[in-house]
Amino acid sequence: MIDDQLTPEEQEILESIENDEWLSVPNLQQEIQRYQNYAKAQLGELQEIKVELPSQDVQFLQAIATQTESSVSAVITNLLHQFVIQNLEAVTNHDRPI
């Protein structure tokens, strides 16, 4: 089934489901609850910050957001999260942070 309102990624997922390529986990309700708890914990821990960037950087981030079909805010959040995780791992492993 082709739906013009879906992104290519969403269309691919829909086709995969329609082709019975997905299996349900045996403890579905427990897994749903577990991931809901993860989401609630993550949302509860978010803190807003203000960042000023050069306009060239913002344009680059907008281009990435367009390519990935996401918001600039989501792109920035993902980039910062990746940076923090890499540095956290470096500190944990007694390496030098980036």
Backbone atoms as SQL, in Angstrom:
CREATE TABLE atoms (id INTEGER PRIMARY KEY, chain TEXT, resi INTEGER, resn TEXT, atom TEXT, x REAL, y REAL, z REAL);
INSERT INTO atoms VALUES
  (1, 'A', 1, 'MET', 'N', 0.839, -1.176, 0.000),
  (2, 'A', 1, 'MET', 'CA', 0.000, 0.000, 0.000),
  (3, 'A', 1, 'MET', 'C', 0.887, 1.243, 0.000),
  (4, 'A', 2, 'ILE', 'N', 0.648, 2.150, -0.922),
  (5, 'A', 2, 'ILE', 'CA', 1.418, 3.393, -1.008),
  (6, 'A', 2, 'ILE', 'C', 0.565, 4.516, -0.443),
  (7, 'A', 3, 'ASP', 'N', 1.143, 5.245, 0.489),
  (8, 'A', 3, 'ASP', 'CA', 0.461, 6.369, 1.118),
  (9, 'A', 3, 'ASP', 'C', 1.308, 7.607, 0.874),
  (10, 'A', 4, 'ASP', 'N', 0.772, 8.577, 0.128),
  (11, 'A', 4, 'ASP', 'CA', 1.519, 9.775, -0.229),
  (12, 'A', 4, 'ASP', 'C', 1.861, 10.649, 0.979),
  (13, 'A', 5, 'GLN', 'N', 1.167, 10.440, 2.094),
  (14, 'A', 5, 'GLN', 'CA', 1.404, 11.259, 3.272),
  (15, 'A', 5, 'GLN', 'C', 2.561, 10.732, 4.121),
  (16, 'A', 6, 'LEU', 'N', 3.089, 9.560, 3.793),
  (17, 'A', 6, 'LEU', 'CA', 4.174, 8.970, 4.563),
  (18, 'A', 6, 'LEU', 'C', 5.526, 9.348, 3.971),
  (19, 'A', 7, 'THR', 'N', 6.515, 9.465, 4.857),
  (20, 'A', 7, 'THR', 'CA', 7.887, 9.674, 4.391),
  (21, 'A', 7, 'THR', 'C', 8.374, 8.355, 3.795),
  (22, 'A', 8, 'PRO', 'N', 9.455, 8.366, 3.021),
  (23, 'A', 8, 'PRO', 'CA', 9.980, 7.105, 2.483),
  (24, 'A', 8, 'PRO', 'C', 10.292, 6.091, 3.590),
  (25, 'A', 9, 'GLU', 'N', 10.829, 6.570, 4.702),
  (26, 'A', 9, 'GLU', 'CA', 11.140, 5.667, 5.810),
  (27, 'A', 9, 'GLU', 'C', 9.862, 5.057, 6.390),
  (28, 'A', 10, 'GLU', 'N', 8.845, 5.886, 6.581),
  (29, 'A', 10, 'GLU', 'CA', 7.576, 5.386, 7.099),
  (30, 'A', 10, 'GLU', 'C', 6.939, 4.404, 6.122),
  (31, 'A', 11, 'GLN', 'N', 7.042, 4.686, 4.832),
  (32, 'A', 11, 'GLN', 'CA', 6.495, 3.793, 3.814),
  (33, 'A', 11, 'GLN', 'C', 7.198, 2.435, 3.856),
  (34, 'A', 12, 'GLU', 'N', 8.511, 2.465, 4.025),
  (35, 'A', 12, 'GLU', 'CA', 9.289, 1.223, 4.108),
  (36, 'A', 12, 'GLU', 'C', 8.867, 0.401, 5.322),
  (37, 'A', 13, 'ILE', 'N', 8.648, 1.071, 6.456),
  (38, 'A', 13, 'ILE', 'CA', 8.202, 0.371, 7.662),
  (39, 'A', 13, 'ILE', 'C', 6.815, -0.228, 7.448),
  (40, 'A', 14, 'LEU', 'N', 5.908, 0.546, 6.850),
  (41, 'A', 14, 'LEU', 'CA', 4.563, 0.050, 6.585),
  (42, 'A', 14, 'LEU', 'C', 4.598, -1.197, 5.704),
  (43, 'A', 15, 'GLU', 'N', 5.394, -1.154, 4.640),
  (44, 'A', 15, 'GLU', 'CA', 5.505, -2.310, 3.746),
  (45, 'A', 15, 'GLU', 'C', 6.086, -3.513, 4.483),
  (46, 'A', 16, 'SER', 'N', 7.043, -3.274, 5.350),
  (47, 'A', 16, 'SER', 'CA', 7.653, -4.349, 6.124),
  (48, 'A', 16, 'SER', 'C', 6.618, -5.009, 7.035),
  (49, 'A', 17, 'ILE', 'N', 5.779, -4.201, 7.651),
  (50, 'A', 17, 'ILE', 'CA', 4.726, -4.736, 8.522),
  (51, 'A', 17, 'ILE', 'C', 3.712, -5.515, 7.698),
  (52, 'A', 18, 'GLU', 'N', 3.319, -4.956, 6.553),
  (53, 'A', 18, 'GLU', 'CA', 2.337, -5.628, 5.695),
  (54, 'A', 18, 'GLU', 'C', 2.868, -6.942, 5.135),
  (55, 'A', 19, 'ASN', 'N', 4.196, -7.073, 5.035),
  (56, 'A', 19, 'ASN', 'CA', 4.818, -8.304, 4.537),
  (57, 'A', 19, 'ASN', 'C', 5.115, -9.290, 5.663),
  (58, 'A', 20, 'ASP', 'N', 4.541, -9.036, 6.839),
  (59, 'A', 20, 'ASP', 'CA', 4.710, -9.902, 8.016),
  (60, 'A', 20, 'ASP', 'C', 6.180, -10.133, 8.381),
  (61, 'A', 21, 'GLU', 'N', 6.982, -9.080, 8.278),
  (62, 'A', 21, 'GLU', 'CA', 8.397, -9.181, 8.620),
  (63, 'A', 21, 'GLU', 'C', 8.659, -8.851, 10.091),
  (64, 'A', 22, 'TRP', 'N', 7.610, -8.571, 10.841),
  (65, 'A', 22, 'TRP', 'CA', 7.753, -8.192, 12.246),
  (66, 'A', 22, 'TRP', 'C', 7.204, -9.291, 13.138),
  (67, 'A', 23, 'LEU', 'N', 7.870, -9.503, 14.258),
  (68, 'A', 23, 'LEU', 'CA', 7.404, -10.477, 15.238),
  (69, 'A', 23, 'LEU', 'C', 7.122, -9.759, 16.551),
  (70, 'A', 24, 'SER', 'N', 6.089, -10.191, 17.218),
  (71, 'A', 24, 'SER', 'CA', 5.759, -9.606, 18.512),
  (72, 'A', 24, 'SER', 'C', 6.604, -10.271, 19.597),
  (73, 'A', 25, 'VAL', 'N', 6.969, -9.515, 20.608),
  (74, 'A', 25, 'VAL', 'CA', 7.708, -10.085, 21.731),
  (75, 'A', 25, 'VAL', 'C', 6.722, -10.833, 22.621),
  (76, 'A', 26, 'PRO', 'N', 7.180, -11.875, 23.315),
  (77, 'A', 26, 'PRO', 'CA', 6.253, -12.662, 24.131),
  (78, 'A', 26, 'PRO', 'C', 5.650, -11.876, 25.293),
  (79, 'A', 27, 'ASN', 'N', 6.389, -10.939, 25.846),
  (80, 'A', 27, 'ASN', 'CA', 5.922, -10.166, 27.005),
  (81, 'A', 27, 'ASN', 'C', 5.621, -8.727, 26.568),
  (82, 'A', 28, 'LEU', 'N', 4.730, -8.588, 25.629),
  (83, 'A', 28, 'LEU', 'CA', 4.450, -7.304, 24.992),
  (84, 'A', 28, 'LEU', 'C', 4.102, -6.210, 25.995),
  (85, 'A', 29, 'GLN', 'N', 3.191, -6.474, 26.916),
  (86, 'A', 29, 'GLN', 'CA', 2.773, -5.438, 27.865),
  (87, 'A', 29, 'GLN', 'C', 3.930, -4.973, 28.752),
  (88, 'A', 30, 'GLN', 'N', 4.791, -5.895, 29.153),
  (89, 'A', 30, 'GLN', 'CA', 5.955, -5.524, 29.962),
  (90, 'A', 30, 'GLN', 'C', 6.914, -4.643, 29.151),
  (91, 'A', 31, 'GLU', 'N', 7.117, -4.993, 27.886),
  (92, 'A', 31, 'GLU', 'CA', 8.010, -4.214, 27.026),
  (93, 'A', 31, 'GLU', 'C', 7.439, -2.820, 26.765),
  (94, 'A', 32, 'ILE', 'N', 6.140, -2.736, 26.554),
  (95, 'A', 32, 'ILE', 'CA', 5.502, -1.435, 26.367),
  (96, 'A', 32, 'ILE', 'C', 5.718, -0.583, 27.615),
  (97, 'A', 33, 'GLN', 'N', 5.476, -1.160, 28.774),
  (98, 'A', 33, 'GLN', 'CA', 5.654, -0.437, 30.033),
  (99, 'A', 33, 'GLN', 'C', 7.106, -0.004, 30.215),
  (100, 'A', 34, 'ARG', 'N', 8.038, -0.881, 29.875),
  (101, 'A', 34, 'ARG', 'CA', 9.460, -0.568, 30.041),
  (102, 'A', 34, 'ARG', 'C', 9.850, 0.639, 29.190),
  (103, 'A', 35, 'TYR', 'N', 9.442, 0.635, 27.927),
  (104, 'A', 35, 'TYR', 'CA', 9.798, 1.746, 27.042),
  (105, 'A', 35, 'TYR', 'C', 9.031, 3.026, 27.374),
  (106, 'A', 36, 'GLN', 'N', 7.824, 2.894, 27.897),
  (107, 'A', 36, 'GLN', 'CA', 7.110, 4.074, 28.371),
  (108, 'A', 36, 'GLN', 'C', 7.844, 4.694, 29.557),
  (109, 'A', 37, 'ASN', 'N', 8.367, 3.852, 30.425),
  (110, 'A', 37, 'ASN', 'CA', 9.142, 4.349, 31.569),
  (111, 'A', 37, 'ASN', 'C', 10.411, 5.053, 31.107),
  (112, 'A', 38, 'TYR', 'N', 11.086, 4.489, 30.100),
  (113, 'A', 38, 'TYR', 'CA', 12.269, 5.149, 29.546),
  (114, 'A', 38, 'TYR', 'C', 11.910, 6.530, 29.015),
  (115, 'A', 39, 'ALA', 'N', 10.818, 6.597, 28.263),
  (116, 'A', 39, 'ALA', 'CA', 10.401, 7.869, 27.667),
  (117, 'A', 39, 'ALA', 'C', 10.045, 8.889, 28.745),
  (118, 'A', 40, 'LYS', 'N', 9.309, 8.466, 29.756),
  (119, 'A', 40, 'LYS', 'CA', 8.929, 9.379, 30.834),
  (120, 'A', 40, 'LYS', 'C', 10.169, 9.890, 31.575),
  (121, 'A', 41, 'ALA', 'N', 11.125, 9.000, 31.814),
  (122, 'A', 41, 'ALA', 'CA', 12.345, 9.401, 32.511),
  (123, 'A', 41, 'ALA', 'C', 13.130, 10.404, 31.677),
  (124, 'A', 42, 'GLN', 'N', 13.207, 10.148, 30.388),
  (125, 'A', 42, 'GLN', 'CA', 13.945, 11.053, 29.502),
  (126, 'A', 42, 'GLN', 'C', 13.272, 12.419, 29.434),
  (127, 'A', 43, 'LEU', 'N', 11.972, 12.433, 29.290),
  (128, 'A', 43, 'LEU', 'CA', 11.250, 13.693, 29.206),
  (129, 'A', 43, 'LEU', 'C', 11.339, 14.471, 30.509),
  (130, 'A', 44, 'GLY', 'N', 11.352, 13.758, 31.613),
  (131, 'A', 44, 'GLY', 'CA', 11.441, 14.420, 32.903),
  (132, 'A', 44, 'GLY', 'C', 12.801, 15.040, 33.155),
  (133, 'A', 45, 'GLU', 'N', 13.809, 14.591, 32.428),
  (134, 'A', 45, 'GLU', 'CA', 15.164, 15.055, 32.658),
  (135, 'A', 45, 'GLU', 'C', 15.600, 16.141, 31.680),
  (136, 'A', 46, 'LEU', 'N', 14.756, 16.522, 30.763),
  (137, 'A', 46, 'LEU', 'CA', 15.143, 17.521, 29.779),
  (138, 'A', 46, 'LEU', 'C', 15.248, 18.897, 30.416),
  (139, 'A', 47, 'GLN', 'N', 16.245, 19.635, 29.977),
  (140, 'A', 47, 'GLN', 'CA', 16.434, 21.003, 30.458),
  (141, 'A', 47, 'GLN', 'C', 16.697, 21.887, 29.261),
  (142, 'A', 48, 'GLU', 'N', 16.019, 23.001, 29.214),
  (143, 'A', 48, 'GLU', 'CA', 16.149, 23.918, 28.082),
  (144, 'A', 48, 'GLU', 'C', 17.360, 24.823, 28.286),
  (145, 'A', 49, 'ILE', 'N', 18.116, 25.029, 27.192),
  (146, 'A', 49, 'ILE', 'CA', 19.237, 25.966, 27.219),
  (147, 'A', 49, 'ILE', 'C', 19.148, 26.869, 25.999),
  (148, 'A', 50, 'LYS', 'N', 19.805, 28.004, 26.067),
  (149, 'A', 50, 'LYS', 'CA', 19.843, 28.925, 24.937),
  (150, 'A', 50, 'LYS', 'C', 21.266, 28.900, 24.378),
  (151, 'A', 51, 'VAL', 'N', 21.369, 28.751, 23.063),
  (152, 'A', 51, 'VAL', 'CA', 22.669, 28.693, 22.402),
  (153, 'A', 51, 'VAL', 'C', 22.654, 29.657, 21.229),
  (154, 'A', 52, 'GLU', 'N', 23.687, 30.453, 21.128),
  (155, 'A', 52, 'GLU', 'CA', 23.819, 31.351, 19.988),
  (156, 'A', 52, 'GLU', 'C', 24.895, 30.794, 19.065),
  (157, 'A', 53, 'LEU', 'N', 24.555, 30.675, 17.778),
  (158, 'A', 53, 'LEU', 'CA', 25.459, 30.100, 16.786),
  (159, 'A', 53, 'LEU', 'C', 25.649, 31.060, 15.626),
  (160, 'A', 54, 'PRO', 'N', 26.794, 30.961, 14.964),
  (161, 'A', 54, 'PRO', 'CA', 26.977, 31.755, 13.739),
  (162, 'A', 54, 'PRO', 'C', 25.929, 31.350, 12.699),
  (163, 'A', 55, 'SER', 'N', 25.490, 32.303, 11.887),
  (164, 'A', 55, 'SER', 'CA', 24.433, 32.028, 10.913),
  (165, 'A', 55, 'SER', 'C', 24.840, 30.925, 9.936),
  (166, 'A', 56, 'GLN', 'N', 26.114, 30.838, 9.622),
  (167, 'A', 56, 'GLN', 'CA', 26.581, 29.778, 8.716),
  (168, 'A', 56, 'GLN', 'C', 26.345, 28.394, 9.334),
  (169, 'A', 57, 'ASP', 'N', 26.587, 28.269, 10.635),
  (170, 'A', 57, 'ASP', 'CA', 26.337, 27.005, 11.327),
  (171, 'A', 57, 'ASP', 'C', 24.856, 26.666, 11.313),
  (172, 'A', 58, 'VAL', 'N', 24.024, 27.679, 11.540),
  (173, 'A', 58, 'VAL', 'CA', 22.571, 27.462, 11.542),
  (174, 'A', 58, 'VAL', 'C', 22.101, 27.006, 10.161),
  (175, 'A', 59, 'GLN', 'N', 22.621, 27.603, 9.116),
  (176, 'A', 59, 'GLN', 'CA', 22.256, 27.194, 7.754),
  (177, 'A', 59, 'GLN', 'C', 22.660, 25.738, 7.503),
  (178, 'A', 60, 'PHE', 'N', 23.844, 25.374, 7.972),
  (179, 'A', 60, 'PHE', 'CA', 24.307, 23.992, 7.814),
  (180, 'A', 60, 'PHE', 'C', 23.389, 23.036, 8.580),
  (181, 'A', 61, 'LEU', 'N', 23.025, 23.410, 9.805),
  (182, 'A', 61, 'LEU', 'CA', 22.123, 22.578, 10.601),
  (183, 'A', 61, 'LEU', 'C', 20.746, 22.472, 9.950),
  (184, 'A', 62, 'GLN', 'N', 20.272, 23.555, 9.342),
  (185, 'A', 62, 'GLN', 'CA', 18.987, 23.515, 8.634),
  (186, 'A', 62, 'GLN', 'C', 19.053, 22.559, 7.445),
  (187, 'A', 63, 'ALA', 'N', 20.177, 22.541, 6.748),
  (188, 'A', 63, 'ALA', 'CA', 20.345, 21.624, 5.614),
  (189, 'A', 63, 'ALA', 'C', 20.321, 20.178, 6.090),
  (190, 'A', 64, 'ILE', 'N', 20.996, 19.909, 7.203),
  (191, 'A', 64, 'ILE', 'CA', 20.983, 18.549, 7.771),
  (192, 'A', 64, 'ILE', 'C', 19.562, 18.172, 8.177),
  (193, 'A', 65, 'ALA', 'N', 18.850, 19.094, 8.814),
  (194, 'A', 65, 'ALA', 'CA', 17.478, 18.823, 9.248),
  (195, 'A', 65, 'ALA', 'C', 16.581, 18.505, 8.054),
  (196, 'A', 66, 'THR', 'N', 16.760, 19.234, 6.970),
  (197, 'A', 66, 'THR', 'CA', 15.967, 18.981, 5.764),
  (198, 'A', 66, 'THR', 'C', 16.270, 17.598, 5.211),
  (199, 'A', 67, 'GLN', 'N', 17.547, 17.245, 5.148),
  (200, 'A', 67, 'GLN', 'CA', 17.947, 15.930, 4.621),
  (201, 'A', 67, 'GLN', 'C', 17.423, 14.790, 5.479),
  (202, 'A', 68, 'THR', 'N', 17.420, 14.985, 6.781),
  (203, 'A', 68, 'THR', 'CA', 16.989, 13.920, 7.687),
  (204, 'A', 68, 'THR', 'C', 15.507, 13.998, 8.040),
  (205, 'A', 69, 'GLU', 'N', 14.817, 14.972, 7.444),
  (206, 'A', 69, 'GLU', 'CA', 13.385, 15.160, 7.686),
  (207, 'A', 69, 'GLU', 'C', 13.087, 15.304, 9.180),
  (208, 'A', 70, 'SER', 'N', 13.893, 16.112, 9.850),
  (209, 'A', 70, 'SER', 'CA', 13.667, 16.382, 11.267),
  (210, 'A', 70, 'SER', 'C', 13.833, 17.878, 11.514),
  (211, 'A', 71, 'SER', 'N', 13.621, 18.288, 12.730),
  (212, 'A', 71, 'SER', 'CA', 13.743, 19.704, 13.065),
  (213, 'A', 71, 'SER', 'C', 15.198, 20.056, 13.369),
  (214, 'A', 72, 'VAL', 'N', 15.518, 21.330, 13.259),
  (215, 'A', 72, 'VAL', 'CA', 16.866, 21.794, 13.607),
  (216, 'A', 72, 'VAL', 'C', 17.134, 21.486, 15.078),
  (217, 'A', 73, 'SER', 'N', 16.132, 21.679, 15.903),
  (218, 'A', 73, 'SER', 'CA', 16.272, 21.393, 17.329),
  (219, 'A', 73, 'SER', 'C', 16.641, 19.928, 17.565),
  (220, 'A', 74, 'ALA', 'N', 15.995, 19.020, 16.845),
  (221, 'A', 74, 'ALA', 'CA', 16.298, 17.592, 16.992),
  (222, 'A', 74, 'ALA', 'C', 17.716, 17.283, 16.522),
  (223, 'A', 75, 'VAL', 'N', 18.152, 17.912, 15.436),
  (224, 'A', 75, 'VAL', 'CA', 19.515, 17.702, 14.937),
  (225, 'A', 75, 'VAL', 'C', 20.528, 18.169, 15.976),
  (226, 'A', 76, 'ILE', 'N', 20.321, 19.363, 16.520),
  (227, 'A', 76, 'ILE', 'CA', 21.238, 19.898, 17.532),
  (228, 'A', 76, 'ILE', 'C', 21.249, 19.004, 18.768),
  (229, 'A', 77, 'THR', 'N', 20.077, 18.583, 19.205),
  (230, 'A', 77, 'THR', 'CA', 19.979, 17.711, 20.371),
  (231, 'A', 77, 'THR', 'C', 20.757, 16.426, 20.141),
  (232, 'A', 78, 'ASN', 'N', 20.584, 15.811, 18.972),
  (233, 'A', 78, 'ASN', 'CA', 21.289, 14.563, 18.671),
  (234, 'A', 78, 'ASN', 'C', 22.793, 14.765, 18.610),
  (235, 'A', 79, 'LEU', 'N', 23.245, 15.841, 17.969),
  (236, 'A', 79, 'LEU', 'CA', 24.676, 16.115, 17.880),
  (237, 'A', 79, 'LEU', 'C', 25.293, 16.331, 19.263),
  (238, 'A', 80, 'LEU', 'N', 24.643, 17.136, 20.070),
  (239, 'A', 80, 'LEU', 'CA', 25.154, 17.385, 21.417),
  (240, 'A', 80, 'LEU', 'C', 25.149, 16.117, 22.264),
  (241, 'A', 81, 'HIS', 'N', 24.090, 15.330, 22.139),
  (242, 'A', 81, 'HIS', 'CA', 24.009, 14.082, 22.895),
  (243, 'A', 81, 'HIS', 'C', 25.156, 13.144, 22.499),
  (244, 'A', 82, 'GLN', 'N', 25.401, 12.998, 21.205),
  (245, 'A', 82, 'GLN', 'CA', 26.505, 12.150, 20.745),
  (246, 'A', 82, 'GLN', 'C', 27.844, 12.650, 21.289),
  (247, 'A', 83, 'PHE', 'N', 28.047, 13.956, 21.262),
  (248, 'A', 83, 'PHE', 'CA', 29.281, 14.549, 21.761),
  (249, 'A', 83, 'PHE', 'C', 29.452, 14.260, 23.256),
  (250, 'A', 84, 'VAL', 'N', 28.395, 14.455, 24.025),
  (251, 'A', 84, 'VAL', 'CA', 28.456, 14.226, 25.467),
  (252, 'A', 84, 'VAL', 'C', 28.743, 12.755, 25.764),
  (253, 'A', 85, 'ILE', 'N', 28.054, 11.860, 25.072),
  (254, 'A', 85, 'ILE', 'CA', 28.253, 10.421, 25.305),
  (255, 'A', 85, 'ILE', 'C', 29.690, 10.021, 24.977),
  (256, 'A', 86, 'GLN', 'N', 30.228, 10.497, 23.857),
  (257, 'A', 86, 'GLN', 'CA', 31.610, 10.174, 23.491),
  (258, 'A', 86, 'GLN', 'C', 32.581, 10.675, 24.547),
  (259, 'A', 87, 'ASN', 'N', 32.372, 11.870, 25.041),
  (260, 'A', 87, 'ASN', 'CA', 33.258, 12.421, 26.063),
  (261, 'A', 87, 'ASN', 'C', 33.078, 11.720, 27.400),
  (262, 'A', 88, 'LEU', 'N', 31.865, 11.327, 27.712),
  (263, 'A', 88, 'LEU', 'CA', 31.612, 10.581, 28.941),
  (264, 'A', 88, 'LEU', 'C', 32.350, 9.252, 28.901),
  (265, 'A', 89, 'GLU', 'N', 32.297, 8.573, 27.737),
  (266, 'A', 89, 'GLU', 'CA', 33.015, 7.316, 27.586),
  (267, 'A', 89, 'GLU', 'C', 34.521, 7.530, 27.700),
  (268, 'A', 90, 'ALA', 'N', 35.020, 8.628, 27.141),
  (269, 'A', 90, 'ALA', 'CA', 36.445, 8.933, 27.212),
  (270, 'A', 90, 'ALA', 'C', 36.877, 9.158, 28.659),
  (271, 'A', 91, 'VAL', 'N', 36.074, 9.900, 29.416),
  (272, 'A', 91, 'VAL', 'CA', 36.397, 10.163, 30.813),
  (273, 'A', 91, 'VAL', 'C', 36.327, 8.869, 31.619),
  (274, 'A', 92, 'THR', 'N', 35.310, 8.064, 31.340),
  (275, 'A', 92, 'THR', 'CA', 35.144, 6.793, 32.040),
  (276, 'A', 92, 'THR', 'C', 36.322, 5.861, 31.766),
  (277, 'A', 93, 'ASN', 'N', 36.828, 5.885, 30.542),
  (278, 'A', 93, 'ASN', 'CA', 37.967, 5.040, 30.158),
  (279, 'A', 93, 'ASN', 'C', 39.312, 5.708, 30.438),
  (280, 'A', 94, 'HIS', 'N', 39.284, 6.840, 31.125),
  (281, 'A', 94, 'HIS', 'CA', 40.478, 7.607, 31.477),
  (282, 'A', 94, 'HIS', 'C', 41.237, 8.093, 30.259),
  (283, 'A', 95, 'ASP', 'N', 40.526, 8.312, 29.167),
  (284, 'A', 95, 'ASP', 'CA', 41.118, 8.921, 27.969),
  (285, 'A', 95, 'ASP', 'C', 40.911, 10.424, 28.063),
  (286, 'A', 96, 'ARG', 'N', 41.516, 11.126, 27.138),
  (287, 'A', 96, 'ARG', 'CA', 41.301, 12.572, 27.092),
  (288, 'A', 96, 'ARG', 'C', 40.009, 12.887, 26.348),
  (289, 'A', 97, 'PRO', 'N', 39.148, 13.725, 26.905),
  (290, 'A', 97, 'PRO', 'CA', 37.921, 14.115, 26.183),
  (291, 'A', 97, 'PRO', 'C', 38.287, 14.892, 24.921),
  (292, 'A', 98, 'ILE', 'N', 37.333, 14.921, 24.000),
  (293, 'A', 98, 'ILE', 'CA', 37.534, 15.640, 22.736),
  (294, 'A', 98, 'ILE', 'C', 37.572, 17.124, 22.985);
